[in-house]
């Protein structure tokens, strides 16, 4: 089998040593084990529900988000006692799923709300106090087929204590975030939605707020429209005086990703898309491999945006194939967004997008090293560059093994020692005498590595 071989020289001066990790996850119903037996409290709640609901039914659960079980307990009306919220589907007739709220009164559980949804599948459920009245709205995401595209959310609430929960608004969405976006002290609903109804597709970031008991669109901003999916939204407020920025990791096609950044501008009372080119209606930053999400890589409180770049050939280095197929080696620059909508690079790393990890280069005595990437062998060799007539030497190797292969080949006397574990296997590291002479040890080398989204899944 042929091995792809990549060799490039990387200037290491000025590299930062503050590793981090990104987290991109989804819990799917088809991967859950059998449902656990109902607790005594749940049985008591079910008994109260069945006193008022006579039709046969089946409990249902959201497939994504913080709550992925049929039952959840939460104080949604600020009475210092938890209410029960659960989902069910009748076995006959209408197959739409209903959201039920049960309240505890005088020793018994009574039906407080029974909200019929628009679909037979629940994507997620969240809670927001959108008018700061102490009564939380229930925000439910529903999906009808492919939930990677637009879904439908309903905002369910009551405007006064004596009214039943009802559907206050319905809105299509791809992803959503509940935060105080406009800084008025109440929760807002930030959604990303793609519009495929027109000839040319469009995508928007929208801010939904509640005024006088009604949910209204406060503002919307265009974002890059060439999306095939989205990652989980992230909010960042670097300082008390800075606006809350929303980072939208957008998947483009099958293997690329960009990041849009949107914030609320107090002066204009509107959303601003910071990285949107108003002439081309595309993102200003070049795309990168889709499995590298934005995150705070250097732990400075600011989310950085990864940007793929070809590393400059410092010191006259060249790509060589040594009889194998050569390919460009891409570094990943991590960009921090500045106040005037500009960006600056705060770190450069080498990202192994096939195996789901990144490497922040150790500070070596000669300041330079190169990566030889053997894709089919799942191995990186980090090699010193030729300086002052000294030939290049391998400093250390990182290789990813399937778990059974790792247990078989790497016992106490094995060549590799465990470095980290990813969703794709066990990564081992082997340091050579040349690496030890540069100050590397098995104790300190792990600090130079972190996992990207692919490795975390």
N, C-alpha and C positions, 0 to 999 in steps of 0.2 A: 504494500500500500504506500502510495506516495505521501509525503508529509509536506505541508506548506511551511515554509521557513521565512521568518521575517527578522531583519536585523537593522537596527537604527541606533544612532547615538543620542543620548538624552543628557542635556545640561542640567545638573542637579543643584547648582548654586541657588539659594533663595527659596528652596522648597520648604513648606511648612509641615510640621509633624503634629497634626491633630485629626486623627481618623474619626470617621463617623459611619453611620449606616442609614439606608433608606428602608422604609417599610411600606410595602405594597402587598395587601393581602385580600383574599376573598374567602368567605366560608360558604360552601355550596351544600345544598340539602342532600344531593345525591352522594356526598362523601361523608355524611354523618352516620354514626352507628345507630342502632336501634334506640328509640326514645326511652329515657329513663322512666321508671315508675313514678306516678303522680305522688306528690307529698301529701301529708295530712291537710295542710292548708289548701292546696289545690283541690283536693277532694271536697273540702268544705265549700269552696267557691263554686265548683261544678254543681254541687247539690243545690245551692241557691239559684244558679242559672237554670237548672232543669225544672225548678218549681215554676218558672215563668216562661220557659221555652220548651214546648212540647214536641217539636219536630226532631227526627233523627239528624245528627250532625257529626262532623269530623273536625277535630282540632287541626289548625294549620299554623305555620310559623314563617316569619320572614327568612329570606335566604342570605341576607347581607346586613352588615352594620353591627352596632353595639348589641342589639337584641335579636337573637336568632333562635329563640325558643317560643313555644306557644303561649306561655304565661310570662308576664313581667309585673313586678310590683313597684309602684311609684306614687309619690304624693303629688298629684297633678292639680289639686285645688287648694293647697297650702293650709290644710286643716291639721297638719302634723300626724296624719294617719295615711298609710299607703292604700291606694286603690289598686284593683286588679285590672289589668288590660290583657285581653287575649283575642285570638283570631279563630274563627270557625267557619265551616262551610256546610250548608244543609245538604243532606244526601238525596233530596228530591227537588225537582223544580229548578229555580234559579241557582246557578252554580257560583255566582259571585261570592267572594269571601266577605264576611262581616267582621267589624272590629267591635268588641264588646267591652264596656267599662262597668265594673262591679264595685259598689261602695259598701262599707261595713256599717250597719245601723242596728243598735240594740241587740247585738249578738248574732245577727244574721247578715248574709251577703245579699244585697239587692241590686237589681239592674238599674244602672244610672244612665247608660247610653248604649245604643245598638245601631251602629253605623254601617250601612251596606256600601261596599266598595264597587268600583266600576269594572272589576276584573276578577278572574279566578286565581290570580297569583299575587302574593305580596312580596315586594322586593325588599323594603326595609321600613322601619318605623323610628321616628325621632320626636322630640318634644321641644316646644319653643313658647316662651311667654312674649308674644309679639306686641302687647299693649301694656305690659308691666302691671297687670291687675291681679297677679297672683294665681290666675287660672291658666294652666298651660294648654296651648293648642297641640293637637296630635297631628303630626305630619307623616302621612303614609305614602310610600312609593309603591306603585302598582306597575306590573309589566304584563304584556300580552303575547310575547314571543321572545325575540332577541333582546335581552336586557342590556346589551352593550351599546345599543342606540337609544333613541328617545323612549322614555317611560312617562308615566303620568303620576303626579303627586296630588293629593288632596290635603287641604288644610282644614282640620275639623276642630271647631271650638264653640264656645258660648260667650256671649257678650255680657251676661250677668248671671249671678248664682242661681236664679230660679228658672233658667232656660236650659233645655236639653242641648247636647252637642249636635251640631249640624255641619254640613259641608259649607265652609265659607268661601273656598276658592279651589279651582283645579287648574293645574299648569303642567305642560309637558316639560320634561327635563332629562338631561343625560347624567349630570352630577349636581349635587347640592351641598350647601354648607350653611349652618345656622350660627350666626354671630351677630353682635351689635356692629354692623358695618358703618352706619352713619353717625355713630357716637351719641345717640339720644337716650341711651340707658335701657332700651328694650331690644329684644331679639329681632333680627331681620332674617329673611330667607334669601340667600344668594344662589342662583341656579345658572347652570350652563345648558343651553339648548341649541340644537342644530335644526335649521329650517330647510327641509328638503322639498317643500311645496313649489318652489320657484324653479326656473330653468337652471339658474346658477345657485348652488347651495350656499347657505349663509349660516353663520354661527354667532350667538350672542351670549353675553353675560348679563343677567338681569337681577335687579334688586327689588324684592317684594317686601312691603312694609304694611303695617296695619294703622289705619286712621279712622276714627269714629266708628269702630266695629267692623270696618270693611277692609279687605286686603286689596292693596293697590300697587301698581307698577310705579316705583319711584324713579327708576332710570334704567337704561340699557346701553351696552357698548358692544361694538363689533369686535370679534376675535377671529383668529385664523379659521377659515371655513373648511379647509381640506383635512377633515378629521374622520378617522375610522373608529375612534374610541377615546375614552378619557380615563386617566388615573384618578385616585382620590384627591379632592381639593385640599389645599393646605393654606392656613392663614398665618400671617406673621405680623407682629407689631414690635418693631425693633426698639422704639422708645415711646414714652408716654405721649410725646407731642407728634409723633409720626402717625400717618394713617395706617389702618389695617390693610395689608396687601394680601390679595388672594392669588395663589400660584396654581395655574391650570396646566397640568401636564397632558398634552394632546398627542395621541398616536396618529401618525400619518402613514397611510398604506399599511404594509405588513411589518416594516422593520425600521421605522424612523419615529422620532418624537421631538416636539418642540415644547416650549413653556410660554404661555401668556401670563402676564401679570396685570391685575386689575385692582384699582383702589377707588375709594370715595373721595372726591374732591369737595371740601367744605365750601370753598369760595363759589364754585359753580353749582353746587348741590347736584352732582351727577357722577356717574361712574366714568373712570378714565382707563383706557387700555394702554399701558405704558409702552409696550413693545410692538404695537401695531403700526405698520407703514400705511398711512392713509391713502397713498397713491396706488399701491399694489394690493392693498387689503390682505397682506400676508405678514408673518412675523419677521422681525428684523434680524433675529439670530438664526444662524445656520442650524439645521436639524442634526440630531445625533441618534445612535442606536436606541431603539424603542425601550429597552429594558434598563435604561439609566434614568431614574426619576430625580427631580430636584429635591435637595434637602440641605440642611445646615452641615456641610462637610467639615468645617473647622471650628464648630461649637462657639461661634461668636454671637449667636442670637439672630443671625440673618440667614435666610434660606438662599443658597446659591443655585444657579442654573448651569447644568453641564452643557458644554458646547464642544462638539467634535472638531479637532483641528489636526492637520498634519504637522508633526513636530519638525521645526527648522533643523536643518542638517548642520548642527554646530560642530566646529572643529574639523570640517571636511569629511564627515562620516558619509558613507554611501550605503544603499541597500545592496545586499549580496544574496545570492541564491544557493551557492555551494552545491550546484547540481539539482536543486529543488526549485519549485515555483516560488518566486518572490512576490510579495504584495506590500502595499503601503502600510506603515504602522501609524495608527492614529492615537494621538494623545487626547485627553479630555481636559479642557480648561473649565474652571468653575468660576462663573461670573456672578458678582454681587451687583444688584440694581442700585444705582445712586439716586439721589433726590431729584435731579434734573432729567430723569428718564434715561440716563446713560448707564453704562456698565463698566466694571473693572474686573480683571482676572485676579483672583486671590490665591489660586492654587492650580497646579497641573498634576494630573495623575495618569497612570496607565490603567485602563479598564479592560479586563478580560470579559467581553460581552458574551462569549460562549459559555463561560463557567460561572458568571455572576459575581465577580469580585473585582476590587480595584486595589492598586498598589501606589502608595506614596513613597517615593524612593528614599532609602536610608541615606544619611549624610556620609559619603565615602571620602576617604583621604584624598583621592585624586579628583573628586568632584564629578566624575562622569561614569556612566554605565550604559549598557545597551540591553535590549530584550530580544531574545531569540524565541519565537513562538512556534511550537510544534502543535498544530491544531489537532491532528488525529491522535497524537499521543497524550493530549490534554496536559501539556507541560509547557511551562515558561522557564527558560534559563536566563538568569541575569548575569551579564558578562561585563568585566571591566574593559574599557577601551584601551587601545594601544597608545601609550604615552612614553616619550623619551626612550624609544627603542624597546620598551617592555611589551611583550606580546600579550594579547588579551587572554584573560583567564575567567573561568566560570566561578562566580562568587556564591551563588546558591541557586537551587531549582525549586519550583513549586509545581506539583503534579496533583491532579484530582483523580481519585479512585472511586469506583463503585464500592459501597460498604462491604460486600462479601470479598471483593478483591483486596481491599485494605486489610481486613482481618487475616487474610491468607498470606499476604506478602510482607506485612509490616508488623512483626513481633518485636520483642525487646532488642533484637540484633538487626532489625531492618534498616535500610538506608534512609528512609524518610521518617520524620516525626510529625505527629498531628499538629496542624497549624490552625485550622478552623473547619467547621462542618457547614455545608450549604444544603439547599434543597436538591442539589445535583450530585452530591457525593461528599467524600472526605478529602480535604486538601492537606497534603503533606509537604513538608519543606526539608531540604537537605542542604546544609551549609558546608562548603569546601574549606580546606585550610586557607585558601586565598581570601575567602569571606571572613573567616575568623580573624585574620590579620588586619582586616578593615574595621574591626570592632563589632562585628555581628555575632550574636549568640542566640541560642534557642529560647532564651528568656526575653530578649528585647525585640526579636524580629516580628512577632505578632502585632506589635503596635503600628506597623506600617501597612496593615491590610484592613479592609472593610468590605462589607457586602453591598452589592447593588440590589435593585428590586428583584431581579431574576434569581439571585442567590437566596433571597429571603422568602420567596413564595413557597 
